[in-house]
Amino acid sequence: MPDLPSRRSARPTGSRPITAGLTPTIRALLIANAVLFGVFILVRPVRTAMISHLAVGPGLFAGEVWQPITALFVHFEIWSFIFTMLGIWWVGASFERTQGTRRFVGVYLTAGVLANLAFGLVAHLGYVRSGGIFAGGSLAVLALFVAFGRIFGRTPMPIIGGLTLQARTIAMIYVAWSVVVCLSGSETAVPELAATAVATAVGYFGAAPGGFDALRDALKIRRLRRRYRVIDGGAGRPPKNYMN
């Protein structure tokens, strides 16, 4: 009997042709980011309004509560836009394929909104000298990379050509690079570091079942133990103290 050809192992969606990763959710995110970036580039009269009212800035605590959400989809620099688009396509597609659309969207939006809130809050507390502005989906993508590393762990992933790295290594490199970028901006370093920490935590705990669920269950059990005065080795009255 002739030898059958070896079966190729499944690859992450991001290593396949571009169209293979374009689920309706991925396509919607890419289009939303591309349209708003196109408006910012091509329609000059609206640039000031977009920066002032759609990005996270001083207006957040002056009634513009929509900023943490809208800031996820507006970009004012070409490199931020490109990295966000590539991140959504490459790592977001793998995340959605393995964990489902609901968890993917939940992690992306939760990480982005909470990270933007962290930036705005820390900046509002006086850690920015001139009222910092922050926009883009880079922190939401950071959360996706962290989730990607936790889901695939030591699995080798193709990067460019024949170069492969473990998924967790890719995630750690991205987090380290994000920290370096934060530190390079002297005026907004502290708020950006706070936002990066929040996005990293959301990505880790929201990566897969057992993340946020395990944390919630642990807190619930701890609260019940305190409520019913449960102690190690049994329940009831605390042991008596005896003196020799």
C-alpha positions in Angstrom: 0.0 0.0 0.0 1.6 3.3 -1.0 2.3 5.8 1.7 -0.3 8.5 2.1 0.8 12.1 2.2 1.2 13.4 5.6 -1.6 15.6 6.9 -0.7 19.2 7.4 -1.3 20.6 10.8 -3.8 23.4 11.3 -2.4 26.8 11.0 -3.7 30.0 12.7 -6.0 32.0 10.5 -3.5 34.8 10.2 -1.0 32.7 8.3 -3.6 31.9 5.6 -4.5 34.2 2.6 -6.0 37.5 3.6 -9.5 36.6 2.6 -9.5 33.5 4.8 -9.5 35.6 8.0 -12.2 38.1 7.0 -15.2 36.9 9.0 -18.1 39.3 9.2 -16.9 40.6 12.6 -13.3 41.1 11.4 -14.6 42.8 8.3 -16.8 45.2 10.2 -14.0 46.2 12.5 -11.6 46.8 9.6 -14.1 48.8 7.7 -15.1 51.0 10.7 -11.4 51.8 11.4 -10.6 52.4 7.7 -13.6 54.7 7.1 -12.9 56.9 10.1 -9.2 57.1 9.2 -10.1 58.0 5.7 -12.4 60.8 6.9 -9.6 62.1 9.1 -7.1 62.1 6.3 -9.3 63.4 3.5 -11.7 65.8 5.3 -9.4 68.4 6.9 -12.2 70.6 8.4 -13.3 67.8 10.7 -9.8 66.9 12.1 -9.9 69.3 15.0 -13.4 68.1 16.1 -12.4 64.4 15.8 -9.3 65.0 18.0 -11.2 67.0 20.5 -14.4 65.0 20.8 -13.7 61.4 19.7 -10.3 60.7 21.2 -9.9 60.3 25.0 -9.0 63.7 26.4 -10.0 66.3 28.9 -13.6 66.3 27.6 -14.1 62.8 29.1 -14.7 64.4 32.5 -16.7 67.2 31.1 -19.6 65.2 29.9 -18.2 63.5 26.7 -18.6 60.0 28.2 -18.6 58.4 24.7 -14.8 59.0 24.3 -13.6 55.6 25.6 -15.7 53.9 22.9 -15.2 56.2 19.9 -11.4 56.5 20.6 -11.2 52.8 19.7 -12.0 53.5 16.1 -10.2 56.7 15.3 -6.6 57.0 14.4 -4.5 60.1 13.8 -1.2 58.4 12.8 -0.6 56.1 9.8 1.5 53.6 11.8 -1.1 53.3 14.6 -3.7 52.6 11.9 -1.6 50.0 10.1 -0.6 48.1 13.2 -4.2 48.0 14.4 -5.5 46.7 11.1 -2.9 44.0 10.9 -3.4 43.0 14.5 -7.2 42.7 14.1 -6.7 40.6 10.9 -3.9 38.4 12.1 -4.4 37.7 15.8 -8.1 38.6 16.0 -9.1 36.1 13.4 -7.3 33.3 15.3 -8.9 34.3 18.5 -12.4 34.5 17.0 -12.0 31.1 15.3 -11.0 29.3 18.5 -13.0 31.1 21.2 -16.1 32.4 19.2 -17.3 35.8 18.1 -18.9 36.7 21.4 -15.8 36.3 23.4 -13.7 37.9 20.7 -15.9 41.0 20.6 -16.2 41.1 24.4 -12.4 41.0 24.9 -11.7 43.6 22.2 -14.3 46.1 23.4 -13.8 45.5 27.1 -10.0 45.9 26.9 -10.2 48.9 24.7 -12.8 50.8 26.7 -11.3 50.0 30.1 -7.8 50.9 28.9 -9.1 54.2 27.6 -10.9 54.9 30.9 -7.6 54.1 32.7 -5.7 56.5 30.5 -8.3 59.2 30.9 -8.5 58.8 34.7 -4.7 58.8 35.3 -4.3 61.8 33.0 -7.1 63.6 34.8 -5.4 63.0 38.2 -2.6 65.2 37.0 0.0 62.8 35.5 -0.1 64.7 32.2 1.1 68.3 32.0 -1.0 69.4 29.1 -4.1 67.2 29.0 -3.1 64.1 27.0 -5.0 62.8 24.0 -5.2 59.1 23.3 -6.9 57.3 20.4 -6.7 54.1 18.4 -7.2 50.4 18.8 -3.7 49.5 19.8 -4.5 48.6 23.4 -7.5 46.4 22.3 -5.1 44.7 19.9 -2.6 44.3 22.7 -5.3 42.4 24.7 -5.8 40.2 21.7 -2.1 39.3 21.5 -2.1 38.5 25.2 -5.1 36.3 24.8 -3.5 34.7 21.7 -0.4 33.8 23.8 -2.5 32.3 26.6 -4.7 30.3 24.2 -1.9 28.8 22.0 0.9 28.8 24.6 4.0 27.0 23.3 2.5 26.3 19.8 4.9 27.5 17.1 3.4 30.2 14.9 4.7 31.3 11.5 5.7 34.9 11.3 7.6 35.8 8.1 8.9 33.2 5.7 10.4 30.3 7.7 10.5 32.2 11.0 8.4 30.7 13.7 7.9 31.7 17.3 5.9 30.3 20.1 2.5 32.1 20.6 3.4 33.1 24.1 6.7 34.6 22.9 4.9 36.7 20.3 2.6 38.0 23.1 5.4 38.8 25.4 7.3 40.6 22.7 4.2 42.7 21.8 3.7 43.6 25.5 7.4 44.6 25.9 7.3 46.6 22.8 4.1 48.4 24.0 5.8 49.3 27.3 8.8 50.7 25.4 6.5 52.8 23.3 4.8 54.1 26.4 8.1 55.1 28.0 9.2 56.9 24.9 6.3 59.4 25.3 7.5 61.4 28.3 4.3 63.5 28.7 1.8 60.6 28.7 4.0 57.7 29.9 2.2 57.1 33.2 -1.4 57.1 31.7 -0.3 54.9 28.9 1.4 52.4 31.2 -1.7 52.3 33.3 -3.8 51.6 30.2 -1.4 49.0 29.0 -1.6 47.2 32.3 -5.4 47.2 32.1 -5.4 45.9 28.5 -2.9 43.1 29.4 -5.0 42.0 32.4 -8.2 41.9 30.3 -6.5 39.9 27.5 -5.1 37.4 30.0 -8.2 36.8 32.0 -10.6 37.0 29.1 -8.6 34.7 26.8 -10.5 31.5 27.4 -13.0 29.9 29.7 -11.5 29.8 33.1 -10.2 33.4 32.9 -12.8 35.8 34.1 -15.0 32.9 35.1 -12.4 31.5 37.5 -11.7 34.9 38.9 -15.4 35.6 39.5 -15.9 32.1 41.1 -12.9 32.6 43.4 -14.2 35.9 44.6 -17.7 34.5 45.1 -16.3 31.6 47.1 -14.2 33.9 49.2 -17.2 36.1 50.0 -19.3 33.1 51.0 -16.5 31.8 53.2 -16.4 35.1 55.0 -20.2 35.3 55.3 -20.6 31.8 56.8 -17.4 32.0 58.8 -15.9 29.0 57.1 -12.4 28.2 58.4 -9.9 25.6 57.2 -10.6 22.2 58.7 -14.2 22.8 59.3 -16.9 25.4 60.2 -18.3 26.8 63.4 -16.9 28.7 66.3 -13.3 29.6 66.3 -11.0 27.4 68.4 -10.6 28.3 72.0 -7.3 29.6 73.2 -5.7 27.6 76.0 -3.0 28.7 78.4 -0.5 26.3 79.9 
